[in-house]
Structure formats: C-alpha cells, structure tokens
Amino acid sequence: MSENKYKILSGSALKCLAMVCMLIDHTAATLLAGSPITVFRYGDHIVTLYRLMRNCGRLAFPLFAFLLTEGFLHTRSKTRYGISLLLFALLSELPWNLEHTGTLLYQKQNVFFTLFLGYAGLCALEYFRDDRKKQFLSLAVLYLVTYFLHSDYGLTGYGFIIMLYALRTQPVVQALLGCCFLSSAWIGGLAFIPINLYNGTRGFIRSPFLKYAFYAVYPVHLLILYFLKARYIGF
C-alpha cells in the first residue's frame, strides 16, 4: 500500500488550516483572556474555552513556517516573494500595535517580520551554498536582527524556519527536532501531522488575487479584533 495515498492535503488546504488556527488563537488572546468559560474537566484540571482555543492556535506558526519553505522552493521569483513578505510585515505593523496595546507603539513586531527574516536566511543558504563561512555569517547576522527586532516567535521562529528547510528531505527527523523547537508550546508539534499529509500540490490558491488576499487576512483580522476589543472590553 503506497504511502502516497495518505498525502491528501494541498498547499491551499494547509494555508486554510493555518489561517483558521491563527484566527481562533488571536480571537481567544484578544477577546477571551481571563474568561472562566469551562469546556470540560478531568480530575482536578479545568480546561477553559480560552485555553482550548489558544492550544489550537499553536498549530498556526509551524504550518505557516512550513508553507514559507515550500514557497521558497517553488516560487518563480524569490525577490518578489521576499518583497511581498516585507511589504505585508510593514502593512501589518500598525494593526498589530493597535490590537495589542490600543496605541501606535508596541515593543514587539508582528510575525511577518519573523517570516521575512527566516526567508532571508533561506535565500542566504542558497546564494552562498558553496561557501559555508558566508552561510554561517549571514545566518548569524539575521539571527542578531531577529533578536533586536523582537518579532513574534523571535529566535525560536527564525531557527524553526531554517531547521525546516535544512531537514526538508528527512521528515521524521524534521518532526522530532521541530517538536523540540516548540517545547514551550509543545502542542504545536501536532502541526507535523497535516504537514506530513501534504501532497506537494498548490491547490486552489493560484491566482495573485487569492495569494495576496490570503496575506491580507493577517492585518485585516488584527484591525477587526482591535475594534471589537476597544468597543466591548477596552484596553
């Protein structure tokens, strides 16, 4: 029985799954923080709706990081891909700040910066593939930029992206090491289940419009959550 029969998820399916997990996570973090709503109990432990939704959200970043490495491997223009990531990082910064603080300032930067820096690391690995010293120096510089930028998922997220790419031909080792990277949010390791069901196809998200609409969900949903929080909860 061929293992390919289990490869049932396209890139578009993974994108939709990642997006749904992200929306669930951010909704809980913004609107349900401290909520006592209980979903179920086991023994002396209580699982609240807030915690259940946040745990679901832990799958989002590993999926987005995997999709980034796939995009890097298959894009027709690595320059255009990188510019798109940086553009949406800049466009998302104001909604990100508002959603977290209700002001224009926040000491951390949004996750698009982490994705962009990780992508830049992949570009460096490919560009200097015949020079290990330059590869190491480039990755180290980007590591420092990530550290000082304080982008979401930070150094862990940056390293996770590089690891996914470096071990792309070794899925078992990739999953095991990936779970170690995600030890502080261990449930995110479950993302390797859909990742290993990926069949290598793009799926229905093909046109530039759908591609950028998918990107736009990030800043748009942050703005919506900001307005909802400001209206019903306050900062």
VMD Tcl script that draws the C-alpha trace (Angstrom):
set ca {
  {0.00 0.00 0.00}
  {1.60 3.25 -1.15}
  {2.18 5.95 1.43}
  {1.16 8.49 -1.22}
  {-2.50 7.53 -0.72}
  {-2.31 9.38 2.61}
  {-0.92 12.55 1.02}
  {-4.30 14.23 0.80}
  {-3.63 17.87 1.67}
  {-2.66 20.52 -0.86}
  {-0.73 23.67 -0.07}
  {-4.02 25.58 -0.18}
  {-5.56 23.21 2.37}
  {-2.60 23.77 4.70}
  {-2.94 27.53 4.24}
  {-6.62 27.42 5.17}
  {-5.90 25.24 8.19}
  {-3.13 27.60 9.34}
  {-5.36 30.62 8.85}
  {-8.25 29.11 10.82}
  {-5.91 28.15 13.69}
  {-4.48 31.66 13.70}
  {-7.93 33.29 13.81}
  {-9.00 31.02 16.66}
  {-5.82 31.79 18.60}
  {-5.92 35.56 18.15}
  {-9.63 35.74 18.93}
  {-9.04 33.98 22.23}
  {-5.96 36.06 23.09}
  {-7.73 39.34 22.35}
  {-11.31 38.78 23.46}
  {-11.31 35.85 25.90}
  {-8.24 36.45 28.08}
  {-9.20 35.59 31.65}
  {-12.52 34.11 30.58}
  {-13.78 31.46 33.05}
  {-15.85 29.60 30.45}
  {-15.18 25.89 31.05}
  {-15.25 23.37 28.21}
  {-14.56 20.22 30.23}
  {-12.88 18.89 33.38}
  {-10.66 15.90 34.05}
  {-9.79 15.21 37.64}
  {-8.85 18.46 39.31}
  {-8.00 20.11 36.00}
  {-10.28 22.56 34.25}
  {-9.93 23.27 30.53}
  {-11.35 26.67 29.65}
  {-12.51 27.81 26.24}
  {-9.64 30.30 26.26}
  {-7.00 27.60 26.80}
  {-8.56 25.24 24.26}
  {-8.56 27.96 21.59}
  {-5.00 29.02 22.39}
  {-3.81 25.42 22.16}
  {-5.48 25.12 18.76}
  {-3.65 28.25 17.71}
  {-0.24 26.70 18.46}
  {-0.51 24.85 15.14}
  {-0.60 28.04 13.10}
  {3.05 29.14 13.13}
  {4.57 25.70 12.32}
  {2.19 25.46 9.36}
  {2.99 28.96 8.12}
  {6.71 28.27 8.51}
  {6.43 25.05 6.51}
  {4.46 26.84 3.79}
  {7.16 29.50 3.68}
  {9.86 26.92 2.97}
  {7.67 25.36 0.28}
  {7.09 28.78 -1.24}
  {10.82 29.43 -1.24}
  {11.49 26.15 -3.06}
  {8.82 26.67 -5.72}
  {8.45 30.41 -6.27}
  {9.21 31.78 -9.72}
  {10.74 34.94 -8.27}
  {12.49 34.79 -4.92}
  {12.94 38.56 -4.96}
  {9.23 39.21 -5.47}
  {8.35 36.70 -2.76}
  {10.67 38.41 -0.28}
  {9.36 41.87 -1.14}
  {5.79 40.65 -0.58}
  {6.69 39.35 2.87}
  {8.41 42.60 3.83}
  {5.56 44.71 2.46}
  {2.96 42.84 4.49}
  {5.21 43.00 7.56}
  {5.18 46.79 7.25}
  {1.45 46.95 6.47}
  {0.63 44.73 9.44}
  {2.64 46.67 11.99}
  {0.03 49.33 12.77}
  {-2.84 46.81 13.15}
  {-0.52 44.63 15.26}
  {0.33 47.52 17.59}
  {-3.30 48.60 17.90}
  {-4.54 45.07 18.59}
  {-2.02 44.57 21.39}
  {-1.89 47.97 23.10}
  {-4.62 50.16 21.63}
  {-1.83 52.59 20.65}
  {0.56 53.05 17.75}
  {3.50 51.60 19.71}
  {4.40 48.10 20.85}
  {7.84 46.75 21.70}
  {7.36 43.56 19.66}
  {6.94 43.28 15.90}
  {4.45 41.12 14.01}
  {5.12 37.61 12.77}
  {5.57 38.68 9.14}
  {8.96 40.08 10.18}
  {9.92 36.66 11.54}
  {8.80 35.02 8.32}
  {10.71 37.59 6.26}
  {13.92 37.13 8.25}
  {13.59 33.35 8.04}
  {13.05 33.67 4.29}
  {16.14 35.88 4.03}
  {18.05 33.13 5.82}
  {16.90 30.58 3.24}
  {17.99 32.91 0.44}
  {21.40 33.24 2.08}
  {21.77 29.46 2.35}
  {21.05 29.09 -1.35}
  {23.07 32.08 -2.56}
  {26.18 31.07 -0.57}
  {25.68 27.31 -0.95}
  {29.33 26.88 -1.97}
  {30.70 28.95 0.90}
  {29.89 27.63 4.39}
  {31.55 30.58 6.13}
  {29.37 33.12 4.34}
  {26.31 30.99 5.02}
  {27.10 30.95 8.73}
  {27.88 34.69 8.82}
  {24.65 35.55 7.01}
  {22.54 33.39 9.32}
  {24.29 34.87 12.35}
  {23.61 38.45 11.21}
  {19.94 37.66 10.60}
  {19.83 35.95 14.00}
  {21.01 39.18 15.63}
  {18.50 41.24 13.65}
  {15.73 38.90 14.83}
  {16.94 39.24 18.42}
  {16.97 43.05 18.41}
  {13.75 43.37 16.41}
  {11.72 41.35 18.95}
  {9.46 39.94 16.27}
  {6.72 37.47 17.17}
  {8.12 33.94 17.80}
  {11.55 35.59 17.69}
  {14.67 33.46 17.67}
  {12.70 30.24 18.07}
  {10.62 31.04 14.99}
  {13.66 32.05 12.94}
  {15.55 28.89 13.89}
  {12.48 26.76 13.25}
  {12.25 28.02 9.65}
  {15.93 27.31 8.99}
  {15.55 23.84 10.53}
  {12.53 23.00 8.35}
  {14.49 23.87 5.23}
  {17.70 22.11 6.27}
  {15.82 18.86 7.08}
  {13.27 19.04 4.25}
  {14.32 15.62 2.91}
  {14.19 13.96 6.34}
  {10.58 14.31 7.54}
  {10.92 12.08 10.61}
  {14.00 13.92 11.94}
  {12.37 17.21 10.95}
  {9.26 16.42 13.01}
  {11.24 15.21 16.06}
  {13.56 18.20 16.09}
  {10.65 20.51 15.30}
  {8.84 19.35 18.45}
  {11.98 20.19 20.43}
  {11.96 23.70 18.95}
  {8.34 24.03 20.01}
  {8.87 22.65 23.52}
  {7.45 25.79 25.15}
  {4.31 25.33 23.03}
  {4.58 21.56 22.62}
  {1.11 21.07 21.23}
  {2.31 22.89 18.11}
  {4.11 19.67 17.24}
  {0.74 18.31 16.14}
  {1.18 20.52 13.07}
  {3.54 17.87 11.70}
  {0.54 15.58 11.18}
  {-1.02 17.75 8.41}
  {2.47 18.70 7.22}
  {3.20 15.04 6.53}
  {-0.13 14.67 4.74}
  {0.95 17.36 2.25}
  {0.93 16.10 -1.32}
  {3.13 18.75 -2.90}
  {0.37 20.40 -4.97}
  {-0.63 24.06 -4.81}
  {-4.38 23.55 -4.60}
  {-6.92 26.23 -5.41}
  {-4.93 29.29 -4.23}
  {-3.19 30.03 -7.50}
  {-4.08 33.49 -8.75}
  {-2.20 36.59 -7.49}
  {-5.51 37.93 -6.15}
  {-6.12 34.90 -3.90}
  {-2.47 34.84 -2.85}
  {-2.49 38.45 -1.66}
  {-5.99 38.12 -0.23}
  {-4.62 35.31 1.92}
  {-1.80 37.58 3.10}
  {-4.24 40.40 3.76}
  {-6.24 38.31 6.22}
  {-3.50 38.93 8.78}
  {-3.62 42.75 9.06}
  {-7.37 42.88 8.41}
  {-8.29 40.45 11.20}
  {-5.99 42.30 13.61}
  {-7.86 45.53 12.91}
  {-11.22 43.83 13.40}
  {-10.09 42.38 16.73}
  {-8.79 45.80 17.79}
  {-12.15 47.45 17.10}
  {-14.04 44.65 18.88}
  {-11.80 44.86 21.92}
  {-11.98 48.65 22.02}
  {-15.76 48.55 21.71}
  {-16.64 45.77 24.15}
  {-13.67 45.28 26.50}
  {-11.29 48.22 26.43}
  {-7.54 48.34 26.94}
}
mol new
graphics top color blue
foreach p $ca { graphics top sphere $p radius 0.5 }
foreach p [lrange $ca 0 end-1] q [lrange $ca 1 end] { graphics top cylinder $p $q radius 0.2 }
display resetview
